[in-house]
Each structure stands twice: as structure tokens, then as C-alpha cells.
Amino acid sequence: MMTTGILLAGCDNKPAVNLGGIGGTPNPYNYMKASGQCQVTGPTAAGKDTRAASMQVRSDDGYCAIETRVSAGHPYASFGVSPAPEHGKAFIYNYNDHTYVTYTPNTAYSGEDRFRVVLITGEKQPREYLDVTASVTAPAVGTAK
């Protein structure tokens, strides 16, 4: 019985959190890699129930993150993406009273990408929107000599 307890104590399933993400963005999903370039502007007001954010990100298989919250300082109850980005992936999650919107461009893509995040504050509450514009640059490729 004592041996079982000691063995099970070694199976502590607490999630590992990478606190060294973009600008200190917590990354509870250690398989996610931060992009070598990520500069975010916003979110700022862009109309009724709509905010806008832009990011400069490199298409190096890494993500760039935007942090957002409900005006009361809590994470959103639910969220979705519509329309989705055409040249990458958006992933949204709640962690430590914040909602994080991440974008990972397709490898070696260069250009602009846009997507809209639908943010739901609670049941029977109006939806809020976050329009994201990503300026994506491809990593520089060395030249052979």
C-alpha cells in the first residue's frame, strides 16, 4: 500500500506552463512554439461591440498571441472564429483569468491574413468581435556560396 502511494505521487498530472511565451504570455500547451517575431498592436475600439488588433509575425511555425478580457476583468465564457484565417491557424484559450487569441501562419507564407474572433461574455449577452490583421513575413533563407 505504501509503495502504491509513493508510485502514484510521482504521477502528478499538473499541466506544465511555459511562462516565457510572447511578452510573458502563459502557454499551458508546451507543444506550442512562439514565433521568432511577434509584435501586437491593440486591441482597440473599432465600432459597436468590435475591437481590432494587428500583429507582425514570422511564418516560422511559431505563434503570436493577443491577450484580451471582458471589461469586468474576466475571461470570455466562450469564443469562436468566423471567418477563419486563410493562411494559418487561430487558436483561442482561457488561462489565469485571461483569454488568449493565438495565430500561427502557414510555414513560409508571406503576406497579409485576416480573421475575426467571436467572443461571448455569457448566456444571453451580446457577442463581441475582435478583428485581427496579421502581416506575415517568411523567414530569410540563406544563400549558398
Residue frames as qw, qx, qy, qz and C-alpha x, y, z in Angstrom:
[[0.000, 0.887, 0.462, 0.000, 0.00, 0.00, 0.00],
 [0.312, -0.797, 0.115, 0.504, 2.82, 2.41, 0.89],
 [0.425, -0.140, 0.605, 0.659, 4.63, 1.58, -2.36],
 [0.240, 0.627, 0.660, 0.337, 1.48, 2.30, -4.41],
 [0.116, -0.941, -0.249, 0.198, 1.09, 5.71, -2.74],
 [0.374, -0.616, 0.348, 0.600, 4.71, 6.61, -3.46],
 [0.386, 0.131, 0.701, 0.585, 4.41, 5.49, -7.09],
 [0.132, 0.776, 0.583, 0.202, 1.18, 7.43, -7.62],
 [0.236, -0.857, -0.074, 0.452, 2.69, 10.56, -6.07],
 [0.360, -0.327, 0.511, 0.709, 5.12, 10.58, -8.98],
 [0.215, 0.425, 0.737, 0.479, 2.16, 10.75, -11.41],
 [0.019, 0.647, 0.332, -0.686, 1.16, 14.31, -10.50],
 [0.428, 0.483, 0.607, 0.464, -0.69, 15.48, -13.62],
 [0.018, -0.824, -0.151, 0.546, -0.37, 19.24, -13.16],
 [0.649, 0.702, 0.178, 0.233, -0.06, 20.96, -16.53],
 [0.574, -0.245, 0.093, 0.776, 3.36, 22.38, -17.28],
 [0.213, 0.938, 0.260, -0.088, 3.12, 26.06, -18.11],
 [0.607, 0.187, 0.127, 0.762, 5.58, 27.88, -20.30],
 [0.125, -0.881, -0.283, 0.358, 5.68, 31.39, -18.85],
 [0.328, -0.475, 0.354, 0.736, 8.22, 32.51, -21.41],
 [0.478, 0.577, 0.612, 0.253, 5.85, 32.94, -24.34],
 [0.268, 0.568, 0.233, 0.743, 5.37, 36.13, -26.31],
 [0.134, -0.585, 0.132, -0.789, 5.73, 39.06, -23.92],
 [0.156, -0.169, 0.777, -0.586, 5.35, 36.69, -20.97],
 [0.727, -0.022, -0.200, -0.657, 2.14, 35.18, -22.41],
 [0.545, -0.250, 0.769, -0.223, 1.48, 31.98, -20.45],
 [0.603, 0.293, -0.598, -0.439, 1.47, 28.94, -22.69],
 [0.694, -0.266, 0.570, -0.350, -0.11, 25.97, -20.90],
 [0.930, 0.338, 0.138, -0.050, 0.36, 23.94, -24.08],
 [0.442, -0.661, 0.468, 0.386, 4.09, 23.27, -24.13],
 [0.659, 0.221, 0.596, 0.402, 3.92, 21.87, -27.65],
 [0.311, 0.913, 0.237, 0.115, 3.24, 25.39, -28.94],
 [0.623, -0.103, 0.060, 0.773, 6.31, 27.32, -30.05],
 [0.042, 0.867, 0.161, -0.469, 6.42, 31.12, -30.01],
 [0.641, 0.698, 0.123, 0.294, 7.30, 32.83, -33.27],
 [0.628, -0.097, -0.051, 0.771, 10.69, 34.49, -33.54],
 [0.019, 0.112, 0.078, 0.990, 8.85, 37.71, -34.39],
 [0.193, -0.647, -0.732, -0.093, 5.62, 38.85, -32.77],
 [0.058, -0.068, -0.198, 0.976, 4.59, 42.46, -32.39],
 [0.057, -0.615, -0.781, -0.091, 0.97, 43.15, -31.44],
 [0.059, -0.097, 0.062, -0.992, -0.93, 46.43, -31.59],
 [0.597, -0.280, -0.228, -0.717, -4.30, 46.63, -29.84],
 [0.100, 0.584, 0.735, 0.330, -6.94, 45.55, -29.26],
 [0.018, 0.178, 0.127, -0.976, -8.51, 48.98, -29.74],
 [0.442, 0.536, 0.536, -0.479, -12.12, 50.07, -30.24],
 [0.105, -0.090, 0.673, 0.726, -13.25, 49.72, -33.85],
 [0.433, -0.231, -0.467, -0.736, -17.03, 50.17, -33.65],
 [0.701, -0.334, 0.197, -0.598, -20.00, 48.93, -31.66],
 [0.909, -0.225, 0.323, -0.137, -19.03, 45.67, -29.89],
 [0.875, 0.402, -0.023, 0.269, -15.95, 45.41, -32.12],
 [0.365, -0.808, 0.355, 0.295, -12.25, 45.80, -31.41],
 [0.780, 0.593, -0.181, 0.085, -9.32, 45.46, -33.77],
 [0.592, -0.637, 0.424, 0.253, -5.78, 44.22, -33.34],
 [0.698, 0.652, -0.297, -0.021, -2.86, 43.81, -35.69],
 [0.758, -0.492, 0.384, 0.189, 0.23, 41.72, -35.48],
 [0.462, 0.698, -0.536, -0.113, 3.52, 41.30, -37.26],
 [0.822, -0.292, 0.481, -0.086, 4.58, 37.68, -37.18],
 [0.145, 0.531, -0.767, -0.330, 7.11, 35.45, -38.93],
 [0.916, 0.098, -0.121, -0.370, 5.96, 32.24, -40.63],
 [0.234, 0.521, -0.799, 0.187, 8.46, 30.08, -38.75],
 [0.593, -0.223, -0.771, -0.065, 6.00, 27.51, -37.31],
 [0.229, -0.188, -0.619, 0.728, 5.53, 29.67, -34.21],
 [0.098, -0.767, -0.619, -0.135, 2.51, 31.50, -32.84],
 [0.084, 0.248, -0.156, 0.952, 1.83, 35.12, -31.98],
 [0.251, -0.530, -0.790, 0.179, -0.67, 35.89, -29.17],
 [0.163, -0.482, -0.050, -0.859, -3.12, 38.63, -28.27],
 [0.184, -0.260, -0.802, 0.506, -4.38, 38.89, -24.71],
 [0.299, -0.381, -0.254, -0.837, -7.95, 40.07, -24.11],
 [0.068, -0.241, -0.830, 0.499, -10.55, 40.12, -21.33],
 [0.129, -0.757, -0.592, -0.244, -14.16, 41.06, -20.74],
 [0.035, 0.704, -0.100, 0.702, -14.37, 44.65, -19.49],
 [0.700, -0.653, 0.038, -0.286, -15.08, 43.30, -15.98],
 [0.085, -0.703, 0.697, -0.114, -11.59, 41.74, -16.00],
 [0.741, -0.096, 0.648, -0.146, -12.60, 38.12, -16.57],
 [0.142, -0.152, 0.816, 0.538, -12.01, 35.75, -19.49],
 [0.565, 0.094, -0.300, -0.763, -14.73, 35.22, -22.06],
 [0.741, -0.064, 0.547, -0.385, -17.20, 32.40, -21.41],
 [0.775, 0.268, 0.546, 0.174, -16.94, 31.10, -24.97],
 [0.072, 0.706, -0.352, -0.610, -15.45, 32.03, -28.33],
 [0.789, 0.344, 0.486, 0.151, -15.13, 31.05, -31.95],
 [0.202, -0.424, 0.427, 0.773, -13.53, 32.15, -35.22],
 [0.453, 0.566, 0.666, 0.175, -15.55, 33.28, -38.23],
 [0.888, 0.403, -0.220, -0.029, -14.18, 33.77, -40.78],
 [0.845, -0.380, 0.194, 0.324, -11.06, 31.72, -40.12],
 [0.075, -0.748, 0.451, 0.481, -7.65, 32.84, -41.35],
 [0.839, 0.506, -0.079, -0.184, -6.86, 31.71, -44.91],
 [0.602, 0.592, -0.477, 0.245, -3.10, 31.35, -44.45],
 [0.140, 0.339, -0.755, 0.543, -2.73, 29.95, -40.95],
 [0.509, -0.432, -0.744, -0.014, -4.48, 28.74, -37.81],
 [0.261, -0.559, 0.234, -0.751, -6.17, 30.60, -34.97],
 [0.584, -0.257, -0.744, 0.196, -6.35, 29.02, -31.53],
 [0.284, -0.610, 0.116, -0.731, -8.15, 30.57, -28.56],
 [0.641, -0.264, -0.687, 0.218, -7.97, 29.54, -24.92],
 [0.402, -0.828, 0.035, -0.389, -8.63, 30.82, -21.41],
 [0.756, -0.054, -0.454, 0.468, -5.91, 30.76, -18.79],
 [0.403, -0.279, -0.388, 0.781, -5.50, 32.63, -15.48],
 [0.096, 0.761, 0.429, -0.478, -8.49, 34.98, -15.98],
 [0.115, 0.581, -0.369, -0.717, -7.40, 35.97, -19.50],
 [0.819, 0.450, 0.351, -0.060, -8.48, 34.94, -22.98],
 [0.270, -0.537, 0.558, 0.572, -5.61, 34.42, -25.43],
 [0.756, 0.615, 0.127, -0.185, -6.00, 34.54, -29.20],
 [0.452, -0.475, 0.597, 0.462, -3.08, 32.91, -30.97],
 [0.711, 0.661, -0.035, -0.237, -2.29, 32.87, -34.66],
 [0.572, -0.360, 0.628, 0.385, 0.21, 30.59, -36.39],
 [0.519, 0.640, -0.248, -0.509, 0.81, 31.36, -40.07],
 [0.965, 0.241, 0.090, 0.048, 1.41, 28.61, -42.59],
 [0.672, -0.412, 0.331, 0.518, 5.11, 27.80, -42.93],
 [0.418, -0.057, 0.445, 0.790, 6.97, 30.09, -45.36],
 [0.162, 0.799, 0.541, 0.207, 3.84, 32.19, -46.09],
 [0.266, -0.221, -0.054, 0.937, 4.43, 35.88, -46.68],
 [0.122, -0.434, -0.483, -0.751, 1.62, 38.42, -46.96],
 [0.338, -0.210, 0.327, -0.857, -1.46, 39.51, -45.07],
 [0.327, -0.291, -0.895, -0.084, -4.03, 37.36, -43.31],
 [0.349, -0.270, 0.184, -0.878, -7.24, 38.32, -41.53],
 [0.389, -0.311, -0.866, -0.045, -9.71, 36.62, -39.23],
 [0.394, -0.505, 0.047, -0.766, -12.50, 37.51, -36.82],
 [0.243, -0.061, -0.883, 0.396, -12.83, 36.17, -33.30],
 [0.507, -0.545, -0.343, -0.573, -16.34, 35.95, -31.86],
 [0.196, 0.138, -0.722, 0.649, -16.21, 36.50, -28.09],
 [0.532, -0.538, -0.517, -0.401, -19.15, 35.52, -25.88],
 [0.069, -0.476, 0.504, -0.718, -19.34, 37.10, -22.43],
 [0.245, 0.036, 0.848, -0.468, -22.16, 34.93, -21.11],
 [0.136, 0.444, 0.875, 0.134, -25.61, 33.50, -21.69],
 [0.115, 0.841, 0.523, 0.081, -27.99, 35.93, -23.40],
 [0.261, -0.742, 0.102, 0.608, -25.23, 38.56, -23.59],
 [0.576, 0.795, -0.080, -0.172, -24.35, 40.36, -26.82],
 [0.890, 0.065, 0.130, 0.433, -21.40, 38.99, -28.70],
 [0.100, -0.883, 0.266, 0.373, -18.22, 40.96, -29.08],
 [0.857, 0.473, 0.072, 0.190, -15.85, 40.76, -32.01],
 [0.394, -0.709, 0.384, 0.440, -12.10, 41.04, -32.42],
 [0.748, 0.664, 0.002, 0.023, -10.89, 41.65, -35.96],
 [0.615, -0.553, 0.404, 0.390, -7.27, 40.56, -36.38],
 [0.635, 0.755, -0.163, -0.009, -4.98, 41.55, -39.23],
 [0.771, -0.425, 0.342, 0.329, -1.68, 39.69, -39.45],
 [0.432, 0.819, -0.363, -0.108, 1.26, 40.93, -41.50],
 [0.922, -0.217, 0.300, 0.114, 3.32, 37.81, -42.10],
 [0.274, 0.786, -0.532, -0.154, 6.93, 37.64, -43.25],
 [0.978, 0.088, -0.180, 0.057, 8.70, 34.48, -44.32],
 [0.661, -0.622, 0.264, 0.326, 11.98, 33.58, -42.63],
 [0.279, 0.807, -0.452, -0.258, 15.07, 34.63, -44.55],
 [0.980, 0.079, 0.147, 0.113, 16.70, 31.79, -46.42],
 [0.399, -0.665, 0.444, 0.450, 20.49, 31.74, -46.57],
 [0.684, 0.670, -0.203, -0.205, 22.15, 31.77, -49.95],
 [0.928, -0.105, 0.202, 0.293, 24.67, 29.14, -50.98],
 [0.046, 0.892, -0.366, -0.262, 28.19, 30.33, -51.78]]
